Amino acid sequence: MINFEELKIKESELLDKEKWNGLLDDTKRYFEGNVGIGVDAPIAKLSLGPSLNKLKLALYQNNEGTSYYGMGVTAGHFYFNIGNPQAKYAFLDRAGDNALEILTIQGNGNVGIGTATPTSKLHVNGSLTCGDLKANVVQFTRMKSAIGEFAAITAAGADISGNLKSNRLECAGVHTTTLFATSLRNIGDKKNVQYNTATGKIGGDNSTRKDKRNITPLKDDFGKIMQLQPRKYTRPFEPDNWEIGYIAEEAKSLGLEQLLFYDEENNPDGINYRKLCLYLVEVLRDHERKLNPNSPYLEKYVENEQS
């Protein structure tokens, strides 16, 4: 029996075969006590000290030293060292020739869970459960369900930089700063689309009394529209496409604020051509009064106006 508390074998102390065999008890062919390699005061059954460089413990090494597996602690870091990029470390669920690899670390840095041949930095073959998943790029070859059978997706926020395609999309609200639609076309004599910049709602204009409040007669110098000058112009993005119309700033200078649209900075942005017909009717009515003061249409108008 050997008392290793008193035994120290150093590089300068060479033991021949007879002396080394004399250290072993005839009935117990093992060491008892703490054994230190590269350390004078081992605190475990086997302690590897700082005299070994990088590869603290070589579990396998070929004769040339070109292929090896090792493990150790360097600068406070416990590590596995694979000296062969084609080699790997594997954790098995049972011993034997048919043991399954439940965790595999390849020499190229790929980690596999449930697969012995990981093809990416993390390859999971099976279900993945996590509390928070963050990724710069997420790719799915097949997605059957996402918080449900793909009928509902629950998310605090979704940022989509590319295209979103869907045969049917149902949602409580859509908030967008720009709306592009490639299939907008003439679908007949329907309501014109209106946009409320204050509420962000999109809808159609109507003329029913039930949707109007504070109804009062419109008073204005309707003849001012006679001073509007029709213009011909092009757009910056379509220099070859000529259009005709009025200029909003010119209408404002004539005092026709009732017929203008304004932008976010309260500058004239457009003319409400649909409402322009109100002014035209009043101009026509004024001419009728002068040319045919006894017109029955004028009398009917006065009665309705008074009522």
Number of C-alpha atoms within 10 A of each C-alpha: 14 14 11 15 12 6 10 13 14 11 6 6 8 10 10 9 8 8 10 10 12 12 15 14 12 10 7 9 11 11 15 13 14 15 22 19 17 16 16 13 14 18 13 11 11 12 16 18 16 13 10 14 10 15 18 19 16 13 11 11 13 9 8 7 9 9 15 18 19 17 16 18 16 14 6 7 8 10 14 16 20 22 16 14 11 10 15 20 16 16 14 14 12 11 8 8 6 9 11 16 18 16 18 21 22 21 16 14 14 16 24 23 18 17 17 20 16 20 13 12 13 13 17 16 13 9 6 6 7 5 4 5 6 6 6 4 5 6 7 5 4 6 9 7 11 11 10 10 10 10 9 12 10 9 7 4 6 7 5 7 6 6 6 6 7 6 4 5 6 8 6 4 7 8 8 7 5 5 6 6 6 5 6 7 7 7 6 6 6 8 10 10 9 11 12 9 10 7 7 12 12 11 12 10 11 10 7 7 8 6 7 9 7 5 7 6 7 9 6 12 12 17 14 14 17 10 10 16 11 9 10 10 14 12 10 8 7 8 9 10 10 10 10 10 13 16 18 21 17 14 22 16 9 12 14 20 15 14 19 19 14 13 10 9 7 8 13 18 15 16 22 13 12 9 12 16 11 14 18 15 12 15 17 12 16 16 12 15 13 9 10 12 13 11 11 10 12 16 12 11 12 11 9 9 9 7 6
